[in-house]
Amino acid sequence: MALLLVTLVWGLTFPILKIATASLSGVEITALRFLIAAVCLAPFARHVPRHSWRDGLVLGAMALLSYVAQAYGLQFISSNRSAFITSLNVIMVPMLAWGLGSRPGWRVFLAALLACLGIGLMSFDGGAHLLADASTVFGALACAAYVLFLSRCANAHRPHLLATAQMCCMALLGCMWMALDSGVEALQTLPERINPSVWGGLLYLGVLASALISFLQASAQRHVPAAQAAVIYAMEPVFAALFAWLWLSELLTLRAALGALIVVVAVVLSETPQAPEPADQALNVA
C-alpha cells in the first residue's frame, strides 16, 4: 500500500512537470525540487552515519540522472507518453536482477510482461520525438538500477536517515549541475521565471514527491523485492494518465484505458502469493 501511494503521488508529478518546463529547464526543476526536499529533511542530517551517506550518494546519483532525463524529455513529448516510457523500468528491473544472479518468480516476470503490454497500449499515441524518447528510456534504465540497488541496501539503514542522505546528495549534485548547465545569466533570471503556480508545483515536487516519497520507498522496499516493487510502480502511468486527463485535458482513449486495466491486473498478479524459490529468498535477504 505504501508503494501504491508512491505511484499515486508520482502520477501527479507529470502534469506538474509539464507545466513547470514552460518556465524552467529540466535541470533547474530537478535541482530546486531536491533542494526543497533537503531543507525538509535537514534536521536529521547530523544523525546520518557514514555508510548511509555512501549509499545515499549512489542512490542520489542514479535518481538524479533519471529525473533530469525525464524532465528533459517532457519538454518535447506529452506527460502521458513520458509516464509510459518511464514505466518500462518494470521489465528492466527483473531483467537486471536476473543478470546479477537473482531469480524473481515466474509470476513477477509474467506480471512485468503484462505491465509492459498495458504500457505499450497506453503509450501508442504518436507524438514521437527521437531524442526526447531516448532520453526518457535512459531515465527509465537509471530508475530500474535505483529500484534494484535500494532493495539490496535498504535493510542496512534506518529509512529516514537514508532518505536524508539521498536528498542532501541529490540537492548538492543537482545545484552543481544547474550552475554548470544554466550559466550565470540564466541563474540571475531564475526568480523572475518562477511564478506562483511554478512555486506551488516545486513545493509539491520537493516536499511530497521527493522528501516523503524517498522515506516511503526506503521503508517499503525493506520488505518488497525489487522486481515486485517495479511491477507496483507500473501503476504510475495509470495515475499519470488520470491526472493528465483531469488537469491538462490530455486525451485518454479506449485503447489507453484498456492498457491501464492490464497494468492493474499485472499489479494484482504480482501480489498473489506463491511458493518462494531459493533465489527469491536470496533476493529478499539482499
C-alpha positions in Angstrom: 0.0 0.0 0.0 2.9 2.4 0.7 4.4 1.7 -2.7 1.0 2.2 -4.3 0.8 5.6 -2.6 4.2 6.4 -4.0 2.9 5.8 -7.6 -0.2 8.0 -6.9 2.0 10.9 -5.8 4.4 10.3 -8.7 1.4 10.2 -11.2 0.6 13.8 -10.3 4.2 14.9 -10.9 3.9 14.5 -14.7 1.4 17.3 -15.4 3.1 19.4 -12.8 6.5 18.9 -14.5 4.8 19.6 -17.9 3.6 23.0 -16.6 7.0 23.8 -15.0 9.0 23.1 -18.1 7.4 26.1 -19.8 9.4 28.3 -17.4 12.3 26.2 -16.2 14.7 23.7 -17.7 14.7 20.1 -16.7 18.0 20.5 -14.7 16.6 23.6 -12.9 13.4 21.8 -11.9 15.3 18.8 -10.6 17.9 20.9 -8.6 15.2 23.0 -7.0 12.9 20.1 -6.0 15.7 18.3 -4.3 17.0 21.5 -2.6 13.5 21.9 -1.1 13.5 18.2 -0.1 16.9 18.5 1.5 15.7 21.5 3.6 12.7 19.5 4.8 15.0 16.6 6.0 17.9 18.8 7.2 17.1 18.3 10.9 18.1 14.6 10.6 21.3 15.2 8.7 23.6 15.3 11.7 22.5 11.8 12.7 23.3 10.2 9.3 26.1 7.6 9.6 28.9 7.3 7.1 27.6 4.2 5.4 24.2 5.9 4.8 26.0 8.9 3.2 27.8 6.4 0.9 24.7 4.6 -0.3 22.7 7.8 -0.3 25.2 9.3 -2.7 24.9 6.2 -5.1 21.1 6.3 -4.9 21.1 10.1 -5.3 23.2 10.0 -8.5 21.0 7.3 -10.0 17.8 9.1 -9.2 19.2 12.5 -10.4 20.1 11.0 -13.8 16.6 9.5 -14.0 14.8 12.8 -13.1 16.9 15.0 -15.3 16.5 12.7 -18.3 12.7 12.5 -17.7 12.4 16.3 -17.3 14.3 16.9 -20.5 12.1 14.6 -22.4 9.0 16.3 -21.1 10.0 19.5 -22.9 9.2 17.7 -26.2 6.6 14.9 -25.5 3.3 14.7 -23.7 3.1 13.8 -20.0 1.2 10.6 -20.8 3.9 9.4 -23.2 6.7 10.3 -20.7 5.0 8.4 -18.0 4.5 5.3 -20.1 8.1 5.2 -21.4 9.4 5.7 -17.9 7.4 2.8 -16.7 9.3 0.4 -19.0 11.6 0.0 -16.0 9.0 -2.5 -14.8 10.6 -5.1 -17.1 14.1 -3.7 -16.8 14.3 -4.4 -13.1 13.7 -8.2 -13.2 16.0 -8.5 -16.2 18.7 -6.6 -14.4 18.1 -8.8 -11.3 18.3 -11.9 -13.4 21.6 -10.7 -14.9 23.0 -10.1 -11.4 22.2 -13.7 -10.3 18.8 -13.3 -8.7 15.8 -15.3 -9.8 12.5 -13.5 -9.5 9.5 -15.8 -9.5 7.6 -16.6 -12.8 4.6 -14.6 -11.7 6.7 -11.5 -11.4 8.0 -12.0 -14.9 4.5 -12.6 -16.2 3.2 -9.6 -14.4 6.1 -7.5 -15.8 5.3 -8.6 -19.3 1.6 -7.8 -18.8 2.5 -4.4 -17.4 4.7 -3.7 -20.5 1.8 -4.7 -22.8 -0.5 -2.4 -20.9 2.0 0.4 -21.0 2.5 -0.2 -24.8 -1.2 0.2 -25.4 -1.3 3.4 -23.4 1.7 4.9 -25.0 0.9 4.3 -28.6 -0.3 7.8 -29.0 2.0 9.2 -31.7 4.0 12.4 -30.9 7.3 10.6 -31.1 10.5 12.6 -30.6 13.6 10.6 -31.1 15.9 12.5 -28.7 13.3 13.0 -26.1 12.2 9.4 -26.3 15.8 8.2 -26.0 16.4 10.4 -23.0 13.3 9.1 -21.3 14.3 5.5 -21.9 17.7 6.3 -20.4 15.8 7.7 -17.4 13.8 4.5 -17.1 17.1 2.5 -17.1 18.5 4.7 -14.3 15.3 4.3 -12.4 15.5 0.5 -12.7 19.0 0.5 -11.3 17.8 2.7 -8.5 15.0 0.3 -7.5 17.3 -2.7 -7.6 20.0 -1.1 -5.5 17.5 0.3 -3.0 16.0 -3.2 -2.4 19.5 -4.6 -1.8 20.7 -1.9 0.6 17.5 -0.8 2.4 17.8 -3.2 5.3 21.2 -1.8 6.3 19.8 1.7 7.0 17.1 3.5 9.0 14.7 4.7 6.4 14.6 8.4 7.4 18.4 8.6 7.6 18.9 7.0 4.2 16.2 9.3 2.7 18.0 12.3 4.3 21.4 11.3 2.9 19.9 10.7 -0.5 18.1 14.1 -0.7 21.1 16.0 0.5 23.4 14.4 -2.0 20.8 15.0 -4.8 20.4 18.6 -3.8 24.2 19.2 -3.9 24.7 17.3 -7.2 21.7 19.0 -8.7 22.8 22.5 -7.8 26.2 21.9 -9.2 24.7 20.5 -12.4 22.4 23.5 -12.6 25.2 26.0 -12.1 27.2 24.4 -14.9 24.2 23.9 -17.3 22.4 27.2 -16.9 25.2 29.7 -16.6 25.2 33.0 -14.8 22.7 34.8 -16.9 20.0 32.1 -16.6 20.6 31.8 -12.8 20.1 35.6 -12.5 16.7 35.4 -14.2 15.6 32.3 -12.2 13.5 34.2 -9.6 11.6 36.0 -12.4 10.8 32.8 -14.1 9.3 31.1 -11.0 5.7 32.4 -10.9 3.2 31.3 -8.1 1.9 28.3 -10.0 5.5 27.1 -10.6 6.3 27.6 -6.9 3.3 25.5 -5.9 4.5 22.8 -8.2 8.1 22.9 -6.9 6.8 22.6 -3.3 4.7 19.6 -4.3 7.7 18.0 -6.0 10.1 18.8 -3.2 8.0 18.1 -0.1 5.7 15.3 -1.2 7.2 13.7 -4.3 10.8 13.8 -3.1 11.2 14.0 0.7 8.1 12.0 1.7 8.4 9.5 -1.1 12.1 8.8 -0.5 11.2 7.8 3.1 8.3 5.6 1.9 10.4 3.9 -0.6 13.3 3.2 1.8 10.7 1.8 4.3 8.7 -0.3 2.0 11.5 -1.8 -0.1 12.9 -3.3 3.1 10.1 -5.8 2.7 9.3 -5.9 -1.0 11.7 -7.4 -3.6 12.9 -5.1 -6.3 11.1 -7.0 -9.2 7.8 -6.9 -7.3 8.2 -3.3 -6.4 8.8 -2.4 -10.1 5.5 -4.0 -11.1 3.7 -2.0 -8.4 5.4 1.1 -9.7 3.8 0.3 -13.1 0.6 1.9 -11.7 2.4 5.3 -12.1 1.3 5.8 -15.7 -2.3 4.9 -14.8 -2.4 7.7 -12.2 -0.5 10.0 -14.6 -3.0 9.4 -17.4 -5.9 10.1 -15.0 -4.4 13.4 -13.7 -3.3 14.5 -17.2 -6.9 13.9 -18.4 -8.4 15.8 -15.4 -5.8 18.6 -15.3 -4.3 19.1 -18.8 -7.3 17.7 -20.8 -4.9 15.2 -22.5 -6.9 12.5 -24.4 -7.4 9.2 -22.7 -8.6 6.8 -25.5 -10.3 3.4 -25.1 -7.1 1.7 -26.0 -5.2 3.6 -23.3 -8.0 2.7 -20.8 -7.6 -1.0 -21.7 -3.8 -0.7 -21.2 -4.4 0.8 -17.8 -6.7 -2.1 -16.9 -4.0 -4.6 -17.9 -1.4 -2.8 -15.7 -3.8 -3.1 -12.8 -4.2 -6.8 -13.4 -0.4 -7.1 -13.6 0.0 -5.4 -10.2 -2.7 -7.7 -8.6 -0.9 -10.8 -10.2 2.5 -9.7 -8.8 0.9 -9.5 -5.3 -0.6 -13.0 -5.5 1.2 -15.3 -3.1 3.4 -18.1 -4.5 5.8 -20.6 -3.1 9.2 -18.8 -2.9 12.1 -20.2 -4.9 15.6 -20.3 -3.2 16.8 -17.4 -5.4 13.7 -15.4 -4.5 14.6 -15.9 -0.8 18.1 -14.7 -1.5 16.8 -11.6 -3.2 14.6 -10.9 -0.1 17.6 -11.3 2.2 19.6 -9.0 0.0 
